[in-house]
Amino acid sequence: MSAPSQAPQIAAIAEIAAFGERLRHGIRSSMQISPDRLEVVLCTLLAGGHLLLEDHPGVGKTQLARAVSGSIDGHFARVQATVDLLPTDILGATVWHADTGSFQFHPGPIFANVVLVDELNRATPKTQSGLLEAMQELQVTVDGHTYPLQRPFTVIATQNPTAGYDGTYPLPPAQLDRFLARLSLGYPTPEQETALLRERPSYDVPPVATLAELSHAQASVAQVLVTDPLLEYVVTLLGATRQHPLTDVGASPRSGLQLLAAARARAALQGREYVLPDDVKALAHAVLAHRIQPIAAAQENAQLEVVSDVLGRVAAR
């Protein structure tokens, strides 16, 4: 495919590619992560999205969140989800101060650049719903007053597999749909695990970039060119997930917007001023699978199967 006309300036794209390389180096200096999974993380960050890490304990989910925040020199906040966690414990609360005779708002940990919500599925549905406005509208409303969040802003939530565990509350579709991507880190290779044992990772990750650079990169990524045929390809993919025999509810329109945003980020990270179908295909599983609600009789990995099937059946234009 030849480069479309009216593309962004190559200098801006080259800067984003170099910025991404710095982030790769910064994150990998503090943990072991495969290149394909790291690509999903970077695309999510540059697209301004949120990331759901779903995996077994001890594989580096919390370390990844700290590494992302440290690499961009961001304000980091960690919330440990439990059954008694309240929405105000995340968002903040309005408190009466007798000395001033007035109410004052005390911000919660959501007012950070990178917010890690550990074991999100251990929080009750009421507490989970407290994140919806923040993740979609980048603001929170407490006692009738709306407060904007810091920019850039991203939520990295973790959850362990729920089979056989009590005290968990599966994330509802509306909550899952707020996450741009779902990712499983998996176990490291023997070489990676040896390196991990040889040099224990540190929570103090030196910054390799600034928040201003990230904001500039996010704004530039949003301008990466997408052609009408590629838009039609994405729409056809979304429609195919909704019509698939294993699907009860398919991918949402929001998922199309976020898939396109992630594909733009991938193109920029590879030094291109325009999106290719390969960008969409590379990210489709991470962006679409967790939004699909399979039929009751479907197998455990039906969501991934649906995405793989539609990618194989729908021809790129």
C-alpha positions in Angstrom: 0.0 0.0 0.0 1.4 3.4 -1.0 1.5 6.3 1.4 -1.7 8.3 1.2 -1.6 12.0 0.5 -2.2 14.7 3.1 -0.2 12.8 5.7 1.2 14.4 8.8 4.7 15.8 8.7 7.3 13.0 8.9 9.3 14.9 11.5 6.4 14.6 14.0 6.1 10.9 13.3 9.8 10.3 13.7 9.7 12.1 17.1 6.9 9.7 18.2 8.8 6.7 17.0 11.9 7.9 19.0 9.7 8.6 22.0 8.3 5.1 21.9 11.7 3.6 21.8 12.7 5.5 24.9 9.6 4.2 26.7 10.4 0.7 25.6 13.9 1.0 27.0 12.6 2.6 30.3 10.0 -0.1 30.9 12.1 -3.0 30.0 14.9 -1.8 32.2 12.7 -2.5 35.2 10.9 -5.7 34.2 10.8 -8.6 31.8 8.1 -8.3 29.1 7.8 -9.6 25.6 7.9 -7.1 22.7 4.4 -7.9 21.4 2.8 -7.3 24.9 4.9 -4.1 25.4 3.6 -2.9 22.0 0.0 -3.2 23.3 0.9 -1.2 26.4 2.6 1.6 24.4 -0.3 1.7 21.9 -2.8 2.0 24.8 -0.8 4.8 26.5 -0.3 6.8 23.3 -4.0 6.4 22.4 -5.0 7.8 25.7 -6.7 4.6 26.8 -6.9 2.4 29.8 -5.4 -1.1 30.3 -6.8 -4.2 32.0 -4.2 -6.7 33.1 -5.7 -10.1 33.6 -3.4 -12.8 34.8 -2.2 -15.0 37.7 -0.5 -13.4 40.8 3.2 -12.6 40.7 3.7 -12.2 36.9 4.5 -8.4 37.0 1.2 -6.6 36.7 1.9 -4.1 39.4 5.5 -3.7 38.3 4.3 -2.8 34.8 2.0 -0.1 36.1 4.9 1.4 38.2 7.3 1.1 35.2 4.9 3.0 32.9 4.4 5.8 35.5 8.0 6.1 36.3 9.1 6.2 32.7 6.9 9.3 32.0 7.7 10.9 35.4 4.0 10.8 36.2 2.1 11.1 39.5 1.4 7.5 40.5 -1.4 6.3 42.7 -2.3 2.8 43.8 -5.7 1.5 45.0 -6.1 -1.9 46.5 -9.6 -3.1 45.8 -11.4 -4.9 48.6 -15.0 -5.7 49.3 -15.3 -2.8 51.7 -13.7 -0.2 49.4 -16.1 2.7 48.7 -16.3 5.0 45.7 -15.2 7.9 47.9 -12.0 6.0 48.7 -11.1 6.3 45.0 -12.7 9.6 44.0 -12.4 11.7 47.1 -15.0 13.2 49.5 -16.3 16.5 50.6 -15.4 17.1 54.3 -16.8 19.7 56.7 -14.0 21.9 58.3 -15.2 23.4 61.6 -12.4 25.9 61.7 -13.4 27.5 58.4 -17.1 26.7 58.7 -17.1 25.3 55.1 -17.0 22.1 53.1 -13.8 21.3 51.3 -13.2 18.6 48.7 -10.4 16.2 49.4 -9.3 14.5 46.2 -8.9 10.8 46.1 -6.2 8.7 44.4 -8.0 9.0 41.0 -6.4 12.4 40.7 -3.1 11.1 39.4 -1.6 10.5 35.9 -1.3 6.7 36.3 -3.8 5.0 38.6 -3.3 1.4 39.4 -6.5 -0.3 40.7 -5.2 -3.7 41.9 -7.6 -6.6 41.8 -10.5 -4.5 40.6 -12.8 -7.5 40.5 -12.6 -7.7 44.3 -14.4 -4.3 44.6 -18.2 -4.3 44.7 -20.2 -3.2 41.6 -21.0 0.1 43.4 -17.3 0.9 43.7 -16.5 -0.3 40.2 -19.1 2.0 38.8 -17.4 5.0 40.5 -14.6 4.6 37.8 -17.0 4.9 34.8 -17.2 8.7 34.6 -13.5 9.1 35.3 -12.4 6.6 32.6 -14.8 8.0 29.9 -15.1 11.7 30.6 -11.8 12.4 32.5 -13.7 14.0 35.3 -15.5 13.0 38.5 -18.6 14.3 40.1 -18.9 14.4 43.9 -21.8 15.9 45.8 -23.0 17.7 42.6 -19.6 19.3 41.8 -17.5 18.2 38.8 -13.8 18.1 39.1 -11.4 17.6 36.0 -8.7 14.9 36.3 -5.0 15.4 35.6 -3.8 15.0 32.1 -2.5 12.8 30.7 -4.6 10.2 32.6 -4.7 6.4 32.4 -6.1 3.6 34.6 -4.3 0.3 34.7 -6.4 -2.2 36.5 -5.5 -5.8 37.4 -7.6 -8.8 38.1 -6.7 -12.4 38.8 -8.6 -15.3 37.2 -11.8 -15.8 39.1 -12.4 -19.5 38.7 -12.3 -21.1 42.1 -12.0 -17.9 44.1 -14.6 -16.3 46.3 -15.1 -12.6 47.0 -14.9 -11.4 43.4 -17.3 -9.5 41.3 -17.0 -10.0 37.6 -16.6 -6.7 35.7 -19.9 -5.9 33.9 -19.9 -5.1 30.2 -20.1 -1.3 30.7 -16.9 -1.5 32.8 -15.0 -3.7 30.4 -15.9 -1.5 27.5 -14.0 1.4 29.2 -10.7 -0.4 28.8 -9.0 0.1 25.5 -7.1 -3.2 25.8 -7.0 -6.3 27.9 -3.7 -8.0 28.2 -2.2 -11.1 29.9 1.5 -10.9 30.6 2.0 -14.7 30.9 5.0 -16.4 32.5 8.4 -15.2 31.4 10.7 -17.4 29.3 13.4 -19.3 31.1 16.0 -16.7 30.0 13.8 -13.8 31.2 13.1 -15.5 34.5 16.8 -16.1 35.0 17.5 -12.4 34.4 14.7 -11.6 36.9 16.3 -13.8 39.5 19.7 -12.4 38.8 18.8 -8.8 39.2 15.7 -8.1 41.3 13.5 -5.3 39.7 13.3 -2.0 41.5 10.1 0.0 42.0 12.1 3.2 41.4 12.0 3.5 37.7 14.0 6.6 36.4 12.1 8.7 34.0 13.0 8.6 30.3 10.3 11.1 29.2 8.0 13.8 30.5 4.3 14.2 30.8 4.4 17.1 28.4 6.1 14.8 25.8 3.4 12.2 26.3 0.6 14.8 25.9 2.3 16.1 22.7 2.7 12.5 21.4 -0.9 11.7 22.1 -2.1 14.7 20.2 0.1 13.9 17.3 -1.0 10.3 17.2 -4.6 11.4 16.9 -3.7 13.1 13.6 -2.3 10.0 11.9 -4.1 9.5 8.6 -6.9 6.9 8.2 -8.3 6.2 4.8 -12.0 5.6 4.0 -11.3 2.0 2.9 -9.7 1.3 6.3 -12.6 2.8 8.1 -14.9 0.5 6.2 -12.7 -2.5 7.1 -13.0 -1.7 10.8 -16.7 -1.3 10.6 -17.0 -4.6 8.7 -15.0 -6.3 11.4 -17.2 -4.9 14.2 -20.3 -6.0 12.3 -18.9 -9.5 11.9 -18.4 -9.9 15.6 -22.1 -9.0 16.2 -23.3 -11.5 13.7 -21.0 -14.4 14.7 -22.8 -17.6 15.8 -20.8 -17.7 19.0 -21.7 -14.1 19.9 -24.6 -12.9 22.0 -23.4 -9.2 22.0 -20.6 -8.1 19.7 -18.0 -5.3 19.8 -19.4 -1.9 20.6 -19.1 1.3 18.5 -16.7 2.6 21.3 -14.5 -0.4 20.6 -14.2 0.7 17.0 -13.0 4.2 18.1 -10.5 2.7 20.4 -9.2 0.1 17.9 -8.7 2.9 15.5 -6.9 5.0 18.1 -4.6 2.1 19.0 -3.9 1.4 15.3 -2.9 5.0 14.8 -0.5 4.7 17.7 1.0 1.6 16.3 1.5 3.2 12.9 3.3 6.2 14.5 5.5 4.0 16.7 6.6 2.3 13.5 7.4 5.6 11.8 4.4 5.7 9.5 2.1 8.6 8.9 -0.9 6.4 8.0 -2.7 3.3 9.3 -2.5 -0.1 7.6 -4.8 -3.1 8.0 -1.9 -4.8 9.6 -2.1 -2.3 12.5 -5.7 -3.2 13.0 -5.1 -6.9 12.9 -2.2 -6.7 15.3 -4.3 -5.1 18.0 -7.7 -6.6 17.3 -7.5 -9.4 19.9 -6.4 -7.1 22.7 -9.0 -4.4 21.9 -12.1 -6.4 20.9 -12.1 -9.8 22.6 -13.0 -8.6 26.2 -16.0 -6.6 24.8 -17.6 -9.6 23.2 -20.3 -11.4 25.2 -20.4 -15.0 23.9 -23.5 -17.2 24.0 -24.0 -19.4 27.1 -23.0 -22.6 25.3 -19.7 -21.2 24.1 -16.3 -22.5 25.2 -14.0 -20.6 27.6 -11.9 -18.9 24.8 -14.9 -18.1 22.6 -14.1 -14.3 22.6 -10.6 -14.8 21.2 -12.0 -17.4 18.7 -14.6 -14.9 17.4 -11.9 -12.3 16.8 -9.6 -14.7 15.1 -12.5 -16.0 12.9 -13.6 -12.5 11.7 -10.0 -11.5 11.0 -9.7 -14.5 8.8 -13.0 -14.0 7.0 -13.1 -10.2 6.5 -10.8 -9.1 3.7 -8.8 -5.9 4.2 -9.4 -3.2 1.6 
